[in-house]
Amino acid sequence: MANGLCFISYFHFFVTFKSFLKKEKNTITNFKKNTKCGKKD
């Protein structure tokens, strides 16, 4: 039971973290576009 709870909370954390990363990536991309910097990649 404890393992199941740990797995569920870990999965929830992973999904939340993934969506957070996606949001951060979009924010950084928009920032680069707006400031015309980061032309290396």
N, CA, C and O atoms as a Maestro MAE file, in Angstrom:
{
 s_m_m2io_version
 :::
 2.0.0
}

f_m_ct {
 s_m_title
 :::
 protein
 m_atom[164] {
  # First column is atom index #
  i_m_mmod_type
  r_m_x_coord
  r_m_y_coord
  r_m_z_coord
  i_m_residue_number
  s_m_chain_name
  s_m_pdb_residue_name
  s_m_pdb_atom_name
  i_m_atomic_number
  :::
  1 25 0.834 -1.204 0.000 1 A "MET " " N  " 7
  2 3 0.000 0.000 0.000 1 A "MET " " CA " 6
  3 2 0.873 1.260 0.000 1 A "MET " " C  " 6
  4 15 0.630 2.201 -0.756 1 A "MET " " O  " 8
  5 25 1.879 1.255 0.853 2 A "ALA " " N  " 7
  6 3 2.762 2.421 0.912 2 A "ALA " " CA " 6
  7 2 3.493 2.606 -0.421 2 A "ALA " " C  " 6
  8 15 3.673 3.726 -0.900 2 A "ALA " " O  " 8
  9 25 3.912 1.473 -1.010 3 A "ASN " " N  " 7
  10 3 4.611 1.555 -2.291 3 A "ASN " " CA " 6
  11 2 3.700 2.134 -3.367 3 A "ASN " " C  " 6
  12 15 4.136 2.931 -4.198 3 A "ASN " " O  " 8
  13 25 2.429 1.726 -3.346 4 A "GLY " " N  " 7
  14 3 1.469 2.249 -4.318 4 A "GLY " " CA " 6
  15 2 1.314 3.757 -4.171 4 A "GLY " " C  " 6
  16 15 1.289 4.493 -5.158 4 A "GLY " " O  " 8
  17 25 1.209 4.199 -2.926 5 A "LEU " " N  " 7
  18 3 1.068 5.634 -2.680 5 A "LEU " " CA " 6
  19 2 2.306 6.378 -3.156 5 A "LEU " " C  " 6
  20 15 2.202 7.446 -3.759 5 A "LEU " " O  " 8
  21 25 3.469 5.817 -2.886 6 A "CYS " " N  " 7
  22 3 4.720 6.444 -3.329 6 A "CYS " " CA " 6
  23 2 4.749 6.530 -4.848 6 A "CYS " " C  " 6
  24 15 5.147 7.551 -5.408 6 A "CYS " " O  " 8
  25 25 4.329 5.461 -5.512 7 A "PHE " " N  " 7
  26 3 4.342 5.446 -6.973 7 A "PHE " " CA " 6
  27 2 3.394 6.500 -7.524 7 A "PHE " " C  " 6
  28 15 3.728 7.218 -8.466 7 A "PHE " " O  " 8
  29 25 2.194 6.586 -6.922 8 A "ILE " " N  " 7
  30 3 1.206 7.552 -7.406 8 A "ILE " " CA " 6
  31 2 1.725 8.973 -7.220 8 A "ILE " " C  " 6
  32 15 1.616 9.797 -8.128 8 A "ILE " " O  " 8
  33 25 2.288 9.265 -6.047 9 A "SER " " N  " 7
  34 3 2.780 10.619 -5.800 9 A "SER " " CA " 6
  35 2 3.969 10.925 -6.714 9 A "SER " " C  " 6
  36 15 4.125 12.057 -7.171 9 A "SER " " O  " 8
  37 25 4.807 9.918 -6.978 10 A "TYR " " N  " 7
  38 3 5.946 10.117 -7.873 10 A "TYR " " CA " 6
  39 2 5.458 10.393 -9.288 10 A "TYR " " C  " 6
  40 15 5.969 11.282 -9.969 10 A "TYR " " O  " 8
  41 25 4.459 9.617 -9.728 11 A "PHE " " N  " 7
  42 3 3.914 9.799 -11.073 11 A "PHE " " CA " 6
  43 2 3.304 11.190 -11.200 11 A "PHE " " C  " 6
  44 15 3.507 11.877 -12.201 11 A "PHE " " O  " 8
  45 25 2.553 11.601 -10.175 12 A "HIS " " N  " 7
  46 3 1.927 12.923 -10.182 12 A "HIS " " CA " 6
  47 2 3.000 14.006 -10.249 12 A "HIS " " C  " 6
  48 15 2.868 14.975 -10.998 12 A "HIS " " O  " 8
  49 25 4.059 13.836 -9.464 13 A "PHE " " N  " 7
  50 3 5.162 14.793 -9.465 13 A "PHE " " CA " 6
  51 2 5.816 14.856 -10.844 13 A "PHE " " C  " 6
  52 15 6.149 15.933 -11.338 13 A "PHE " " O  " 8
  53 25 5.997 13.672 -11.464 14 A "PHE " " N  " 7
  54 3 6.647 13.608 -12.769 14 A "PHE " " CA " 6
  55 2 5.832 14.352 -13.815 14 A "PHE " " C  " 6
  56 15 6.374 15.120 -14.610 14 A "PHE " " O  " 8
  57 25 4.507 14.114 -13.807 15 A "VAL " " N  " 7
  58 3 3.639 14.776 -14.784 15 A "VAL " " CA " 6
  59 2 3.650 16.288 -14.569 15 A "VAL " " C  " 6
  60 15 3.738 17.061 -15.522 15 A "VAL " " O  " 8
  61 25 3.560 16.694 -13.308 16 A "THR " " N  " 7
  62 3 3.567 18.124 -13.001 16 A "THR " " CA " 6
  63 2 4.893 18.751 -13.424 16 A "THR " " C  " 6
  64 15 4.925 19.840 -13.998 16 A "THR " " O  " 8
  65 25 5.981 18.049 -13.132 17 A "PHE " " N  " 7
  66 3 7.311 18.554 -13.458 17 A "PHE " " CA " 6
  67 2 7.485 18.669 -14.969 17 A "PHE " " C  " 6
  68 15 8.085 19.627 -15.455 17 A "PHE " " O  " 8
  69 25 6.957 17.685 -15.720 18 A "LYS " " N  " 7
  70 3 7.078 17.707 -17.173 18 A "LYS " " CA " 6
  71 2 6.344 18.908 -17.762 18 A "LYS " " C  " 6
  72 15 6.868 19.598 -18.636 18 A "LYS " " O  " 8
  73 25 5.128 19.149 -17.275 19 A "SER " " N  " 7
  74 3 4.359 20.279 -17.793 19 A "SER " " CA " 6
  75 2 5.032 21.592 -17.398 19 A "SER " " C  " 6
  76 15 4.997 22.565 -18.152 19 A "SER " " O  " 8
  77 25 5.650 21.614 -16.198 20 A "PHE " " N  " 7
  78 3 6.375 22.800 -15.757 20 A "PHE " " CA " 6
  79 2 7.563 23.061 -16.677 20 A "PHE " " C  " 6
  80 15 7.818 24.202 -17.062 20 A "PHE " " O  " 8
  81 25 8.296 21.990 -17.033 21 A "LEU " " N  " 7
  82 3 9.447 22.136 -17.922 21 A "LEU " " CA " 6
  83 2 9.001 22.657 -19.277 21 A "LEU " " C  " 6
  84 15 9.652 23.521 -19.863 21 A "LEU " " O  " 8
  85 25 7.876 22.123 -19.777 22 A "LYS " " N  " 7
  86 3 7.379 22.550 -21.078 22 A "LYS " " CA " 6
  87 2 7.050 24.036 -21.041 22 A "LYS " " C  " 6
  88 15 7.363 24.778 -21.972 22 A "LYS " " O  " 8
  89 25 6.408 24.462 -19.941 23 A "LYS " " N  " 7
  90 3 6.057 25.871 -19.792 23 A "LYS " " CA " 6
  91 2 7.315 26.722 -19.751 23 A "LYS " " C  " 6
  92 15 7.392 27.764 -20.403 23 A "LYS " " O  " 8
  93 25 8.311 26.270 -18.975 24 A "GLU " " N  " 7
  94 3 9.567 27.008 -18.848 24 A "GLU " " CA " 6
  95 2 10.253 27.126 -20.207 24 A "GLU " " C  " 6
  96 15 10.780 28.184 -20.551 24 A "GLU " " O  " 8
  97 25 10.246 26.035 -20.981 25 A "LYS " " N  " 7
  98 3 10.889 26.037 -22.291 25 A "LYS " " CA " 6
  99 2 10.225 27.071 -23.192 25 A "LYS " " C  " 6
  100 15 10.904 27.816 -23.899 25 A "LYS " " O  " 8
  101 25 8.888 27.114 -23.165 26 A "ASN " " N  " 7
  102 3 8.168 28.091 -23.974 26 A "ASN " " CA " 6
  103 2 8.501 29.507 -23.536 26 A "ASN " " C  " 6
  104 15 8.681 30.397 -24.368 26 A "ASN " " O  " 8
  105 25 8.581 29.712 -22.230 27 A "THR " " N  " 7
  106 3 8.891 31.040 -21.705 27 A "THR " " CA " 6
  107 2 10.276 31.479 -22.157 27 A "THR " " C  " 6
  108 15 10.471 32.616 -22.586 27 A "THR " " O  " 8
  109 25 11.238 30.561 -22.055 28 A "ILE " " N  " 7
  110 3 12.612 30.881 -22.451 28 A "ILE " " CA " 6
  111 2 12.675 31.153 -23.952 28 A "ILE " " C  " 6
  112 15 13.363 32.076 -24.388 28 A "ILE " " O  " 8
  113 25 11.955 30.350 -24.743 29 A "THR " " N  " 7
  114 3 11.943 30.546 -26.191 29 A "THR " " CA " 6
  115 2 11.361 31.907 -26.542 29 A "THR " " C  " 6
  116 15 11.908 32.627 -27.377 29 A "THR " " O  " 8
  117 25 10.250 32.257 -25.904 30 A "ASN " " N  " 7
  118 3 9.630 33.555 -26.161 30 A "ASN " " CA " 6
  119 2 10.561 34.688 -25.754 30 A "ASN " " C  " 6
  120 15 10.660 35.703 -26.442 30 A "ASN " " O  " 8
  121 25 11.242 34.502 -24.624 31 A "PHE " " N  " 7
  122 3 12.176 35.522 -24.151 31 A "PHE " " CA " 6
  123 2 13.294 35.720 -25.165 31 A "PHE " " C  " 6
  124 15 13.680 36.851 -25.460 31 A "PHE " " O  " 8
  125 25 13.817 34.606 -25.700 32 A "LYS " " N  " 7
  126 3 14.887 34.700 -26.694 32 A "LYS " " CA " 6
  127 2 14.389 35.426 -27.935 32 A "LYS " " C  " 6
  128 15 15.092 36.273 -28.487 32 A "LYS " " O  " 8
  129 25 13.166 35.096 -28.378 33 A "LYS " " N  " 7
  130 3 12.605 35.745 -29.564 33 A "LYS " " CA " 6
  131 2 12.452 37.240 -29.331 33 A "LYS " " C  " 6
  132 15 12.793 38.056 -30.187 33 A "LYS " " O  " 8
  133 25 11.924 37.591 -28.138 34 A "ASN " " N  " 7
  134 3 11.624 38.992 -27.853 34 A "ASN " " CA " 6
  135 2 12.888 39.826 -27.702 34 A "ASN " " C  " 6
  136 15 12.898 41.008 -28.045 34 A "ASN " " O  " 8
  137 25 13.959 39.214 -27.187 35 A "THR " " N  " 7
  138 3 15.174 39.981 -26.936 35 A "THR " " CA " 6
  139 2 16.202 39.803 -28.054 35 A "THR " " C  " 6
  140 15 17.263 40.426 -28.037 35 A "THR " " O  " 8
  141 25 15.874 38.944 -29.029 36 A "LYS " " N  " 7
  142 3 16.757 38.687 -30.170 36 A "LYS " " CA " 6
  143 2 18.136 38.222 -29.710 36 A "LYS " " C  " 6
  144 15 19.160 38.627 -30.260 36 A "LYS " " O  " 8
  145 25 18.142 37.349 -28.673 37 A "CYS " " N  " 7
  146 3 19.409 36.778 -28.232 37 A "CYS " " CA " 6
  147 2 19.306 35.261 -28.303 37 A "CYS " " C  " 6
  148 15 18.223 34.725 -28.537 37 A "CYS " " O  " 8
  149 25 20.414 34.568 -28.105 38 A "GLY " " N  " 7
  150 3 20.394 33.118 -28.157 38 A "GLY " " CA " 6
  151 2 20.285 32.607 -29.578 38 A "GLY " " C  " 6
  152 15 19.549 31.655 -29.837 38 A "GLY " " O  " 8
  153 25 21.003 33.223 -30.501 39 A "LYS " " N  " 7
  154 3 20.943 32.804 -31.900 39 A "LYS " " CA " 6
  155 2 21.817 31.578 -32.168 39 A "LYS " " C  " 6
  156 15 21.823 31.053 -33.282 39 A "LYS " " O  " 8
  157 25 22.552 31.120 -31.154 40 A "LYS " " N  " 7
  158 3 23.469 29.999 -31.346 40 A "LYS " " CA " 6
  159 2 22.724 28.725 -31.723 40 A "LYS " " C  " 6
  160 15 23.143 27.995 -32.621 40 A "LYS " " O  " 8
  161 25 21.595 28.455 -31.019 41 A "ASP " " N  " 7
  162 3 20.839 27.245 -31.340 41 A "ASP " " CA " 6
  163 2 19.710 27.600 -32.290 41 A "ASP " " C  " 6
  164 15 18.944 26.724 -32.693 41 A "ASP " " O  " 8
  :::
 }
 m_bond[163] {
  # First column is bond index #
  i_m_from
  i_m_to
  i_m_order
  :::
  1 1 2 1
  2 2 3 1
  3 3 4 2
  4 3 5 1
  5 5 6 1
  6 6 7 1
  7 7 8 2
  8 7 9 1
  9 9 10 1
  10 10 11 1
  11 11 12 2
  12 11 13 1
  13 13 14 1
  14 14 15 1
  15 15 16 2
  16 15 17 1
  17 17 18 1
  18 18 19 1
  19 19 20 2
  20 19 21 1
  21 21 22 1
  22 22 23 1
  23 23 24 2
  24 23 25 1
  25 25 26 1
  26 26 27 1
  27 27 28 2
  28 27 29 1
  29 29 30 1
  30 30 31 1
  31 31 32 2
  32 31 33 1
  33 33 34 1
  34 34 35 1
  35 35 36 2
  36 35 37 1
  37 37 38 1
  38 38 39 1
  39 39 40 2
  40 39 41 1
  41 41 42 1
  42 42 43 1
  43 43 44 2
  44 43 45 1
  45 45 46 1
  46 46 47 1
  47 47 48 2
  48 47 49 1
  49 49 50 1
  50 50 51 1
  51 51 52 2
  52 51 53 1
  53 53 54 1
  54 54 55 1
  55 55 56 2
  56 55 57 1
  57 57 58 1
  58 58 59 1
  59 59 60 2
  60 59 61 1
  61 61 62 1
  62 62 63 1
  63 63 64 2
  64 63 65 1
  65 65 66 1
  66 66 67 1
  67 67 68 2
  68 67 69 1
  69 69 70 1
  70 70 71 1
  71 71 72 2
  72 71 73 1
  73 73 74 1
  74 74 75 1
  75 75 76 2
  76 75 77 1
  77 77 78 1
  78 78 79 1
  79 79 80 2
  80 79 81 1
  81 81 82 1
  82 82 83 1
  83 83 84 2
  84 83 85 1
  85 85 86 1
  86 86 87 1
  87 87 88 2
  88 87 89 1
  89 89 90 1
  90 90 91 1
  91 91 92 2
  92 91 93 1
  93 93 94 1
  94 94 95 1
  95 95 96 2
  96 95 97 1
  97 97 98 1
  98 98 99 1
  99 99 100 2
  100 99 101 1
  101 101 102 1
  102 102 103 1
  103 103 104 2
  104 103 105 1
  105 105 106 1
  106 106 107 1
  107 107 108 2
  108 107 109 1
  109 109 110 1
  110 110 111 1
  111 111 112 2
  112 111 113 1
  113 113 114 1
  114 114 115 1
  115 115 116 2
  116 115 117 1
  117 117 118 1
  118 118 119 1
  119 119 120 2
  120 119 121 1
  121 121 122 1
  122 122 123 1
  123 123 124 2
  124 123 125 1
  125 125 126 1
  126 126 127 1
  127 127 128 2
  128 127 129 1
  129 129 130 1
  130 130 131 1
  131 131 132 2
  132 131 133 1
  133 133 134 1
  134 134 135 1
  135 135 136 2
  136 135 137 1
  137 137 138 1
  138 138 139 1
  139 139 140 2
  140 139 141 1
  141 141 142 1
  142 142 143 1
  143 143 144 2
  144 143 145 1
  145 145 146 1
  146 146 147 1
  147 147 148 2
  148 147 149 1
  149 149 150 1
  150 150 151 1
  151 151 152 2
  152 151 153 1
  153 153 154 1
  154 154 155 1
  155 155 156 2
  156 155 157 1
  157 157 158 1
  158 158 159 1
  159 159 160 2
  160 159 161 1
  161 161 162 1
  162 162 163 1
  163 163 164 2
  :::
 }
}
